């Protein structure tokens, strides 16, 4: 494994911690700044909105710059944002720090995925992306308990100082270990096609969106994330109100979900390198089936533990393949890779909204699982259509219209 991949994974770990740890710190932050729980919640929702905006805006603004230099700049922005949060004298400054840190999120994973795949042989590109995303999945497992533990012992500011330190280490690692020019060259794949070279300039970046395959992949990404996180957003209520678990059980149950994310990410990356479209369809189908069965067996404690693990596994098994797929058909346009991150965040918001509507309608706390299954089933259909169309010679040799 190239050392540059380790540095990228560390950056992903730090960014993931920033996203997730705040959930365990909200009560302390709200008390420290004397704001309501609803106002403190903007530290989460404001972050998510900034991710969606920053993914497109920063990637477009840096289209002509070397990718390694852009990554270094993005991690520096991440460090500044968390430093602002750590020293914030007031709630508005804290919110500003969260927004600044979030702006780098989408672009880092979009551009970083292109750099990661350039560090390995073409037949291992999805596995390389999975290694980079391993940092994010580990952060999902450790983020909330890390924030809660550090906050309880040393105060919430200490958690942000720790993440700032991780950001500095990632910054140094990327600067030292990622080769100059990474992601800037073009190389033949084992099948005789070409790995994408960076699209030159903003016009070329937007030209990538003329490909139907790009749009189909982005749609499948949004729907798959929407289905999974629509169910996940209310999973604590499913555990306590349907499964009979206590509130204290929720933390370790969520860790089971996080372990599933880690396993699914690594398995999905390897499977995508063998037969990407088949692996994607099977992962999405597995997620739809898991959510449906979860809804049926949510009252069974043992089944719930197994199914929440599978929910994470199938939910993230499609991520590496989706990233490499959208960048292949976008001819290496970093904007398309970042748009994939934006699509996932849009899907998160859509799924959570629809799941909430189902609960409000009185359908019960298993309803988000069924809603999520329905959304993911649509993504299976979209991905199947995309895979069928991609088999034509015209799609393989010239993805853009």
C-alpha positions as CSV (number, residue, x, y, z in Angstrom):
1,X,0.0,0.0,0.0
2,X,1.6,3.3,-1.1
3,X,2.4,5.6,1.8
4,X,0.5,8.4,0.1
5,X,-2.7,6.4,0.5
6,X,-2.1,6.3,4.3
7,X,-1.8,10.0,4.4
8,X,-5.0,10.4,2.4
9,X,-6.8,8.0,4.8
10,X,-5.6,10.0,7.7
11,X,-7.0,13.1,6.2
12,X,-10.3,11.3,5.6
13,X,-10.2,10.2,9.3
14,X,-9.8,13.7,10.5
15,X,-12.5,15.1,8.3
16,X,-14.9,12.3,9.3
17,X,-14.2,13.0,13.0
18,X,-15.1,16.6,12.5
19,X,-18.4,15.6,10.9
20,X,-19.4,13.0,13.5
21,X,-18.0,14.0,16.9
22,X,-20.2,17.1,17.3
23,X,-23.2,14.8,17.9
24,X,-21.7,13.7,21.3
25,X,-20.8,17.3,22.2
26,X,-24.0,19.2,21.5
27,X,-25.2,19.4,25.1
28,X,-21.9,20.8,26.3
29,X,-21.6,23.3,23.4
30,X,-25.2,24.5,23.9
31,X,-24.5,25.0,27.6
32,X,-21.2,26.8,27.0
33,X,-22.7,29.3,24.6
34,X,-26.1,29.5,26.3
35,X,-28.0,28.6,23.2
36,X,-30.9,26.2,22.7
37,X,-30.5,22.6,21.5
38,X,-32.2,23.6,18.2
39,X,-29.6,26.4,17.7
40,X,-26.8,24.0,18.5
41,X,-28.2,21.6,16.0
42,X,-27.1,24.1,13.3
43,X,-23.6,23.0,14.0
44,X,-24.6,19.7,12.3
45,X,-27.0,20.8,9.6
46,X,-24.9,23.9,8.7
47,X,-22.0,21.6,8.3
48,X,-23.9,19.3,5.9
49,X,-25.2,22.2,3.8
50,X,-21.6,23.6,3.5
51,X,-20.3,20.2,2.4
52,X,-22.8,20.2,-0.5
53,X,-21.9,23.7,-1.5
54,X,-18.1,23.5,-1.0
55,X,-17.8,20.2,-3.0
56,X,-18.9,22.0,-6.2
57,X,-17.6,25.5,-5.5
58,X,-14.0,24.7,-4.4
59,X,-13.5,21.9,-7.0
60,X,-14.6,24.3,-9.7
61,X,-12.4,27.1,-8.4
62,X,-9.3,24.9,-8.3
63,X,-9.9,23.1,-11.6
64,X,-6.6,24.2,-13.2
65,X,-4.4,23.7,-10.1
66,X,-2.2,20.6,-9.4
67,X,-4.2,18.1,-7.5
68,X,-1.6,17.6,-4.7
69,X,-1.4,21.3,-4.1
70,X,-5.2,21.5,-3.9
71,X,-5.3,18.7,-1.4
72,X,-2.8,20.4,0.8
73,X,-4.8,23.6,0.6
74,X,-8.0,21.8,1.5
75,X,-6.5,20.2,4.6
76,X,-5.1,23.6,5.6
77,X,-8.6,25.0,5.4
78,X,-9.8,22.1,7.5
79,X,-7.2,22.9,10.1
80,X,-8.2,26.5,10.2
81,X,-11.9,25.6,10.6
82,X,-11.3,23.3,13.5
83,X,-8.9,25.8,15.1
84,X,-11.6,28.4,14.9
85,X,-14.0,26.0,16.6
86,X,-11.5,25.1,19.3
87,X,-10.9,28.8,20.3
88,X,-14.4,30.2,19.5
89,X,-15.4,32.9,22.0
90,X,-19.0,32.9,20.8
91,X,-21.6,30.7,19.1
92,X,-21.4,32.6,15.7
93,X,-17.6,32.0,15.6
94,X,-18.1,28.3,16.4
95,X,-20.6,28.1,13.6
96,X,-18.2,29.8,11.2
97,X,-15.5,27.3,12.1
98,X,-17.8,24.5,11.3
99,X,-18.7,26.0,8.0
100,X,-15.0,26.6,7.1
101,X,-14.1,23.0,8.0
102,X,-17.0,21.7,6.0
103,X,-16.1,23.5,2.8
104,X,-13.1,21.2,2.2
105,X,-15.0,18.0,2.9
106,X,-16.5,17.2,-0.5
107,X,-13.6,18.4,-2.6
108,X,-11.1,16.5,-0.5
109,X,-12.9,13.2,-1.1
110,X,-13.6,14.0,-4.7
111,X,-10.1,15.1,-5.7
112,X,-8.5,12.7,-3.2
113,X,-10.2,9.7,-4.8
114,X,-8.6,10.7,-8.2
115,X,-5.2,11.0,-6.6
116,X,-5.6,7.7,-4.7
117,X,-6.4,5.7,-7.8
118,X,-3.4,7.2,-9.6
119,X,-1.1,5.7,-6.9
120,X,-1.9,2.1,-7.7
121,X,-2.2,-0.1,-10.8
122,X,-5.4,0.5,-12.7
123,X,-6.8,-2.9,-11.8
124,X,-6.7,-1.8,-8.1
125,X,-8.2,1.6,-8.4
126,X,-11.4,0.9,-6.5
127,X,-9.5,-0.7,-3.7
128,X,-7.3,2.4,-3.5
129,X,-10.4,4.6,-3.2
130,X,-11.6,2.2,-0.5
131,X,-8.4,2.6,1.5
132,X,-8.8,6.4,1.4
133,X,-12.4,6.1,2.5
134,X,-11.4,3.7,5.3
135,X,-10.5,6.8,7.3
136,X,-14.0,8.1,7.0
137,X,-15.6,4.8,7.9
138,X,-13.4,4.5,11.0
139,X,-14.4,8.0,12.0
140,X,-18.0,7.0,11.7
141,X,-17.3,4.2,14.3
142,X,-15.2,6.3,16.6
143,X,-16.4,9.9,16.1
144,X,-19.4,10.1,18.5
145,X,-17.8,8.1,21.3
146,X,-14.5,9.9,20.8
147,X,-16.2,13.3,21.1
148,X,-18.2,12.2,24.1
149,X,-15.2,10.7,25.9
150,X,-12.8,13.6,25.3
151,X,-15.6,16.2,26.0
152,X,-16.5,14.5,29.3
153,X,-12.9,14.4,30.5
154,X,-11.3,17.6,29.2
155,X,-14.2,19.6,27.8
156,X,-15.6,20.0,24.3
157,X,-12.8,22.3,23.1
158,X,-10.2,19.6,23.7
159,X,-12.0,17.4,21.1
160,X,-11.5,20.1,18.4
161,X,-7.9,20.6,19.5
162,X,-7.4,16.9,18.9
163,X,-8.9,17.0,15.5
164,X,-6.8,20.1,14.6
165,X,-3.7,18.1,15.5
166,X,-4.8,15.2,13.3
167,X,-5.3,17.7,10.5
168,X,-1.8,19.0,10.9
169,X,-0.4,15.4,10.7
170,X,-2.5,14.7,7.6
171,X,-1.3,18.0,6.0
172,X,2.4,17.0,6.7
173,X,1.8,13.5,5.4
174,X,0.1,14.5,2.2
175,X,2.8,17.1,1.5
176,X,5.6,14.6,2.1
177,X,4.2,11.3,0.9
178,X,1.9,12.0,-2.0
179,X,4.1,12.2,-5.1
180,X,4.1,15.5,-7.1
181,X,1.9,15.2,-10.1
182,X,-0.2,12.4,-8.6
183,X,-3.5,12.2,-10.5
184,X,-2.2,14.4,-13.3
185,X,-1.2,11.7,-15.8
186,X,-3.0,9.2,-17.9
187,X,-2.4,5.4,-17.9
188,X,-3.7,2.4,-19.8
189,X,-5.9,0.0,-17.9
190,X,-5.6,-3.8,-18.1
191,X,-8.6,-3.9,-20.6
192,X,-6.9,-1.5,-23.0
193,X,-8.9,1.5,-22.1
194,X,-7.5,4.6,-20.5
195,X,-7.7,5.8,-16.9
196,X,-9.0,9.4,-16.9
197,X,-6.6,12.3,-17.1
198,X,-7.5,15.5,-15.3
199,X,-10.0,17.6,-17.4
200,X,-8.3,20.9,-18.2
201,X,-10.1,23.9,-17.0
202,X,-13.6,24.7,-15.8
203,X,-15.3,24.3,-19.2
204,X,-13.8,20.8,-19.6
205,X,-15.0,20.0,-16.0
206,X,-18.6,20.9,-16.8
207,X,-18.4,19.1,-20.2
208,X,-18.2,15.8,-18.3
209,X,-21.8,16.3,-17.2
210,X,-22.9,15.8,-20.8
211,X,-22.6,12.0,-20.1
212,X,-25.8,10.2,-19.3
213,X,-23.6,7.7,-17.4
214,X,-22.4,10.4,-15.1
215,X,-26.0,11.5,-14.3
216,X,-27.2,7.9,-13.8
217,X,-24.3,7.2,-11.4
218,X,-25.0,10.5,-9.4
219,X,-28.7,9.6,-9.2
220,X,-27.9,6.1,-8.0
221,X,-25.5,7.5,-5.4
222,X,-28.1,10.0,-4.1
223,X,-30.8,7.4,-3.9
224,X,-28.7,4.7,-2.2
225,X,-27.5,7.2,0.4
226,X,-31.0,8.6,0.8
227,X,-32.4,5.1,1.5
228,X,-29.7,4.1,4.0
229,X,-29.5,7.4,5.9
230,X,-33.3,7.9,5.8
231,X,-33.5,4.7,7.8
232,X,-30.4,5.4,9.9
233,X,-31.6,8.8,11.0
234,X,-34.3,7.2,13.1
235,X,-32.6,4.0,14.0
236,X,-32.3,4.9,17.7
237,X,-36.1,5.1,17.9
238,X,-36.4,1.7,16.1
239,X,-34.0,0.1,18.6
240,X,-35.7,1.5,21.8
241,X,-39.3,1.7,20.8
242,X,-39.6,-1.5,18.7
243,X,-36.6,-3.6,19.5
244,X,-36.9,-3.1,23.3
245,X,-33.3,-2.0,23.7
246,X,-32.4,0.6,26.4
247,X,-31.0,4.0,25.6
248,X,-27.6,2.9,26.9
249,X,-27.5,0.1,24.3
250,X,-27.8,2.5,21.3
251,X,-24.1,3.5,21.4
252,X,-22.7,0.0,20.9
253,X,-25.5,-0.8,18.3
254,X,-24.4,2.2,16.3
255,X,-20.8,0.9,16.6
256,X,-22.0,-2.4,15.0
257,X,-23.3,-0.3,12.1
258,X,-20.0,1.5,11.9
259,X,-18.0,-1.8,11.8
260,X,-20.3,-2.8,8.9
261,X,-19.3,0.4,7.1
262,X,-15.6,-0.4,7.5
263,X,-16.0,-4.0,6.2
264,X,-18.4,-3.0,3.4
265,X,-16.1,-0.3,2.2
266,X,-13.1,-2.6,1.9
267,X,-15.1,-5.6,0.5
268,X,-16.9,-3.3,-2.0
269,X,-13.6,-1.8,-3.2
270,X,-12.2,-5.2,-4.0
271,X,-15.4,-6.5,-5.6
272,X,-15.6,-3.4,-7.8
273,X,-12.2,-4.1,-9.2
274,X,-13.4,-7.5,-10.5
275,X,-16.8,-6.5,-11.9
276,X,-17.8,-3.0,-10.9
277,X,-21.3,-2.7,-12.3
278,X,-22.3,-6.2,-11.1
279,X,-20.9,-5.5,-7.6
280,X,-22.8,-2.2,-7.5
281,X,-26.1,-3.7,-8.4
282,X,-25.6,-6.6,-5.9
283,X,-24.6,-4.2,-3.1
284,X,-27.7,-2.0,-3.7
285,X,-30.0,-5.0,-3.9
286,X,-28.5,-6.3,-0.7
287,X,-29.2,-3.0,1.1
288,X,-32.8,-3.0,-0.1
289,X,-33.3,-6.5,1.1
290,X,-31.6,-5.8,4.4
291,X,-33.8,-2.7,5.1
292,X,-36.9,-4.7,4.3
293,X,-36.0,-7.6,6.5
294,X,-35.0,-5.2,9.3
295,X,-38.4,-3.7,9.2
296,X,-40.0,-7.1,9.5
297,X,-37.7,-8.3,12.3
298,X,-37.0,-5.1,14.2
299,X,-38.7,-6.5,17.3
300,X,-36.2,-9.3,17.5
301,X,-33.1,-8.2,19.4
302,X,-30.7,-10.7,17.9
303,X,-31.9,-10.0,14.3
304,X,-31.5,-6.3,14.9
305,X,-27.9,-6.6,15.8
306,X,-27.1,-8.7,12.7
307,X,-29.2,-6.5,10.4
308,X,-27.7,-3.1,11.6
309,X,-24.3,-4.6,10.8
310,X,-25.5,-5.7,7.3
311,X,-27.1,-2.3,6.8
312,X,-23.7,-0.7,7.2
313,X,-21.9,-3.3,5.1
314,X,-24.2,-3.1,2.1
315,X,-24.7,0.6,2.5
316,X,-21.0,1.5,2.0
317,X,-20.1,-1.4,-0.3
318,X,-21.1,0.7,-3.3
319,X,-19.1,3.8,-2.4
320,X,-15.7,3.0,-3.9
321,X,-17.3,1.6,-7.1
322,X,-19.6,4.7,-7.5
323,X,-16.6,7.0,-7.2
324,X,-14.5,5.3,-9.8
325,X,-17.5,4.8,-12.1
326,X,-18.4,8.5,-12.1
327,X,-14.8,9.6,-12.7
328,X,-14.3,7.1,-15.4
329,X,-17.3,8.3,-17.4
330,X,-16.4,11.9,-16.6
331,X,-13.0,11.5,-18.1
332,X,-11.3,12.3,-14.8
333,X,-13.1,15.5,-14.1
334,X,-12.7,16.2,-10.4
335,X,-15.9,18.2,-10.4
336,X,-17.8,15.0,-11.1
337,X,-16.1,13.2,-8.2
338,X,-17.0,16.0,-5.9
339,X,-20.5,16.1,-7.3
340,X,-20.8,12.5,-6.1
341,X,-20.2,13.7,-2.6
342,X,-22.8,16.4,-3.0
343,X,-25.3,13.9,-4.4
344,X,-24.8,11.7,-1.3
345,X,-25.5,14.7,1.0
346,X,-28.6,15.6,-1.0
347,X,-29.7,12.0,-0.7
348,X,-29.1,12.1,3.1
349,X,-31.4,15.1,3.4
350,X,-34.1,13.7,1.2
351,X,-34.1,10.3,3.0
352,X,-34.2,11.8,6.4
353,X,-37.1,14.1,5.4
354,X,-39.1,11.2,3.9
355,X,-38.5,9.0,6.9
356,X,-39.7,11.7,9.2
357,X,-42.8,12.2,7.1
358,X,-43.6,8.4,7.5
359,X,-43.3,8.7,11.3
360,X,-45.4,11.8,11.4
361,X,-48.0,10.0,9.4
362,X,-48.3,7.5,12.2
363,X,-46.8,4.6,10.4
364,X,-44.5,3.7,13.3
365,X,-40.7,3.6,13.9
366,X,-40.1,0.8,11.4
367,X,-41.6,3.0,8.6
368,X,-38.2,4.7,7.8
369,X,-36.8,1.2,7.1
370,X,-39.5,0.5,4.5
371,X,-39.2,4.0,3.0
372,X,-35.4,3.5,2.8
373,X,-35.9,0.1,1.1
374,X,-38.2,1.7,-1.5
375,X,-35.7,4.5,-2.2
376,X,-32.8,2.0,-2.6
377,X,-34.9,-0.2,-4.8
378,X,-35.2,2.7,-7.2
379,X,-31.4,3.1,-7.1
380,X,-31.1,-0.6,-8.1
381,X,-33.2,0.0,-11.2
382,X,-31.2,3.1,-12.1
383,X,-27.9,1.3,-11.7
384,X,-29.2,-1.7,-13.7
385,X,-30.1,0.7,-16.5
386,X,-26.7,2.4,-16.3
387,X,-24.9,-1.0,-16.4
388,X,-26.9,-2.2,-19.4
389,X,-26.3,1.0,-21.4
390,X,-22.6,0.9,-20.5
391,X,-22.2,-2.4,-22.3
392,X,-22.6,-0.7,-25.7
393,X,-19.3,-0.1,-27.5
394,X,-20.1,3.6,-27.9
395,X,-20.4,4.0,-24.2
396,X,-17.1,2.3,-23.5
397,X,-15.1,4.3,-25.9
398,X,-16.6,7.7,-25.6
399,X,-18.8,8.2,-22.6
400,X,-19.5,11.9,-23.2
401,X,-22.1,12.9,-25.8
